[in-house]
């Protein structure tokens, strides 16, 4: 279950110009925060290191068995890719999965422990996004993993955010996943030389928060 966000003691004003040393320090603070929150790997990443895959986009687009506003995306994907390139740096992270966890894709996550593990990615993304905002990085944007409907709203008959006139029932938790927007988290993790599970079909539960 996601922890409640704590109100910051101090909200930083947006400076006219950012000191590169301060930005570097802030990014390292956020990277360490991801580890504190349960990430087994976390690194500062450049926008140019965010890799997109058209094949991955198509695979998610074809997975319509359990649709939500974020799976497949119910808004233009090209705009997301262009938006990412407008940033300079972010935090890329992953959480550890157990040896038997399957790749649920966009379908319901039946195992409670597995569902809580996936919720951990959303929590880290939420906290980093929030703390970035209060550091003065007001355009921070986060991405998680899987289908948020399957993780938070499996009991609902549909994704309310995708129904005209209705609102998301988990507005502070739900967000698009890296794979849903076509980000190739596996290729990105390999580029960072992270040790990935060797088992066939083992999922990579990764998240990304673009900060500045």
Residue pairs with C-beta under 8 A, 6 or more apart in sequence:
1 116
1 119
2 119
2 122
2 123
2 126
2 173
3 123
5 126
5 127
5 130
5 172
8 131
8 134
10 134
11 134
12 134
12 135
12 136
13 136
14 136
14 138
15 136
18 212
23 89
23 212
26 132
26 135
26 137
26 211
26 212
27 44
27 89
27 91
27 211
27 212
28 44
30 91
30 128
30 131
30 132
30 209
30 211
31 42
31 43
31 44
31 91
31 93
32 42
33 127
33 128
33 131
34 42
34 91
34 93
34 124
34 128
35 42
37 120
37 123
37 124
37 127
38 95
38 120
38 123
38 124
39 93
39 94
39 95
39 124
40 94
40 95
40 96
41 93
41 94
41 189
41 192
41 194
42 91
42 92
42 93
42 94
43 91
43 92
43 93
43 192
44 89
44 90
44 91
44 92
45 89
45 90
45 91
45 92
45 188
45 192
45 208
46 88
46 89
47 84
47 85
47 86
47 87
47 88
47 89
47 90
47 210
49 92
49 188
49 191
50 84
50 90
50 183
50 188
50 208
50 210
51 183
51 184
51 187
51 188
51 191
52 81
52 181
52 182
52 183
52 184
53 182
53 183
53 184
53 187
54 182
56 179
56 182
56 183
56 184
57 77
57 181
57 182
60 71
60 72
60 73
60 106
60 179
60 180
60 182
61 72
62 72
63 71
63 72
63 105
63 106
63 107
64 72
65 106
65 107
66 106
66 107
66 108
66 147
66 149
66 150
67 106
67 149
67 158
67 159
67 162
68 106
68 147
68 148
68 149
68 150
68 153
68 159
68 161
68 162
68 174
69 159
69 161
69 162
69 168
69 174
70 147
70 148
70 149
70 174
70 175
70 176
70 177
70 180
71 106
71 146
71 147
71 148
71 149
71 150
71 177
71 180
72 106
72 180
73 80
73 176
73 180
73 181
74 162
77 181
77 182
80 176
80 181
80 182
81 181
81 182
83 141
84 210
87 139
87 210
87 211
87 212
88 212
89 210
89 211
89 212
90 208
90 209
90 210
90 211
90 212
91 128
91 208
91 209
91 211
92 185
92 188
92 189
92 192
92 206
92 207
92 208
93 124
93 206
93 207
93 208
94 121
94 185
94 189
94 194
94 204
94 205
94 206
94 207
95 117
95 120
95 121
95 124
95 205
97 114
97 117
97 197
97 202
97 203
97 205
98 113
98 114
98 117
99 197
99 199
101 111
101 114
101 117
101 202
101 203
102 201
102 203
103 201
103 202
103 203
104 114
104 118
104 146
104 150
104 203
105 146
105 147
106 146
106 147
106 150
106 180
107 147
107 150
108 150
108 154
109 115
109 118
109 146
109 150
109 151
109 154
115 151
117 205
118 144
118 145
118 146
118 151
118 205
119 151
119 152
119 173
120 205
121 144
121 145
121 205
121 206
121 207
122 144
122 145
122 148
122 151
122 152
122 173
122 174
122 175
122 207
124 207
125 142
125 143
125 144
125 175
125 207
125 208
125 209
126 142
126 172
126 173
126 175
128 140
128 142
128 209
128 211
129 140
129 141
129 142
129 209
132 140
132 209
132 211
133 140
137 211
137 212
140 209
140 210
140 211
140 212
141 209
141 210
142 175
142 207
142 208
142 209
142 210
143 175
143 176
143 177
143 178
143 181
143 183
143 207
143 208
143 209
144 175
144 176
144 177
144 178
144 207
145 177
145 178
145 179
145 185
145 203
145 204
145 205
145 206
145 207
146 177
146 179
146 205
147 177
147 180
148 170
148 173
148 174
148 175
148 176
148 177
149 156
149 159
149 174
152 170
152 173
152 174
153 159
153 160
153 169
153 170
153 174
156 169
159 168
160 166
160 167
160 168
160 169
161 167
161 168
161 174
168 174
178 185
178 206
178 207
178 208
179 185
183 208
185 204
185 206
185 208
186 196
186 204
188 206
189 196
189 204
189 206
190 196
196 202
196 204
197 204
